[in-house]
Amino acid sequence: MKRHLNTLYITSPDAFIRKEGETFVVELDNKKALQAPVSTIENIVCFGFKPVTPALMAFCAENNIGISYLSRTGRFLARVYGEQKGNVLLRKEQYAVSDSDERSLQIAKNIVAAKIANSRNLLLRHIRNHGEDMDCSGIDSCVKSMAHAIVKMEKAATLDELRGHEGECASLYFNCFNSMITCQKEDFVFNGRSKRPPLDNVNALLSFTYMILVNDIRSALETTGLDPQVGFFHRLRPGRPSLALDLMEEFRAYIADRVVLNLLNLKQVTRDDFEKKETGEIRLSDKARKEAIIAYQKKKDEVITHPLLDERTTIGLLPHIQSMLLARFIRGDIKEYPPFYIK
């Protein structure tokens, strides 16, 4: 099985990255701020276009280390990667599956079912942990409604019908999200999802965390040999990583949402860590970005037993495992794609 490697995040606008021997060195104000062994890094993520030497870029390309550039708010800008891995026949079959509504629906149903189940799991976890301290009747009602939606979803005859059921469940879930914020409730009020741009502190934190998660999934798909742009549930659009967005649905609640809730409920970020622009957009401060990245990395380092493979693995390897399972299904090695369900 693939070894769990780290992602090197560069958040400072004044940082400079270079290679020194068998290590990556990050310099800030002409001083070494960080030094990491090359053998432990699989991706470098830069927030903004940082100075990267051509020699370092060539080394990363030759050694399959991706360099991703995100905006200060976490929006994907560009990715530098070496020669594409994987069999061209795998991608041809992926495109054929994507062109088939029937085959796409089969995969999409499994992905959406896992998304809803994992979202319900997070809500049920909150009831178990806080049911004696607060009124969770609203969340309990939401969980039951989502269970009914799963039954309807399984009968969906088209992708559009499936998208409708998924949207219904997402709305139910986010209607309960504010109830899971147990600290700093006056400073972090969530009244629904706003994306481009995020219009409140919680949405800004969610959008940022989703973006670094989808970047990891994009990398996992490329490593497996799949095209992250061509998915089965999300509609195809130029520049949109539709397959990465598909696969992320399984991990939104289990990874990203839990990271965000921990940041808020453990007071690792406060209202002072956010800035409101003239357009109404809310942006994270450098401190908030760093706290989010640290919490996200810690989450990736947690070890679990994969519910299907019954093997111990880190959470950070889950996108790679699911990418490989998806590739096996596309090749015809297994009868259906088994999505990630957390027990």
Secondary structure as GFF3:
##gff-version 3
##sequence-region A 1 343
A	DSSP	beta_strand	6	10	.	.	.	ID=ss1
A	DSSP	beta_strand	15	20	.	.	.	ID=ss2
A	DSSP	beta_strand	23	28	.	.	.	ID=ss3
A	DSSP	beta_strand	31	37	.	.	.	ID=ss4
A	DSSP	three_ten_helix	38	40	.	.	.	ID=ss5
A	DSSP	beta_strand	41	47	.	.	.	ID=ss6
A	DSSP	alpha_helix	54	62	.	.	.	ID=ss7
A	DSSP	beta_strand	66	70	.	.	.	ID=ss8
A	DSSP	beta_strand	76	80	.	.	.	ID=ss9
A	DSSP	alpha_helix	88	99	.	.	.	ID=ss10
A	DSSP	alpha_helix	101	130	.	.	.	ID=ss11
A	DSSP	alpha_helix	137	154	.	.	.	ID=ss12
A	DSSP	alpha_helix	159	177	.	.	.	ID=ss13
A	DSSP	three_ten_helix	178	180	.	.	.	ID=ss14
A	DSSP	alpha_helix	201	224	.	.	.	ID=ss15
A	DSSP	alpha_helix	242	248	.	.	.	ID=ss16
A	DSSP	pi_helix	252	257	.	.	.	ID=ss17
A	DSSP	alpha_helix	258	265	.	.	.	ID=ss18
A	DSSP	three_ten_helix	271	273	.	.	.	ID=ss19
A	DSSP	beta_strand	274	276	.	.	.	ID=ss20
A	DSSP	beta_strand	282	284	.	.	.	ID=ss21
A	DSSP	alpha_helix	286	301	.	.	.	ID=ss22
A	DSSP	beta_strand	303	305	.	.	.	ID=ss23
A	DSSP	beta_strand	312	314	.	.	.	ID=ss24
A	DSSP	three_ten_helix	315	317	.	.	.	ID=ss25
A	DSSP	alpha_helix	318	331	.	.	.	ID=ss26
###
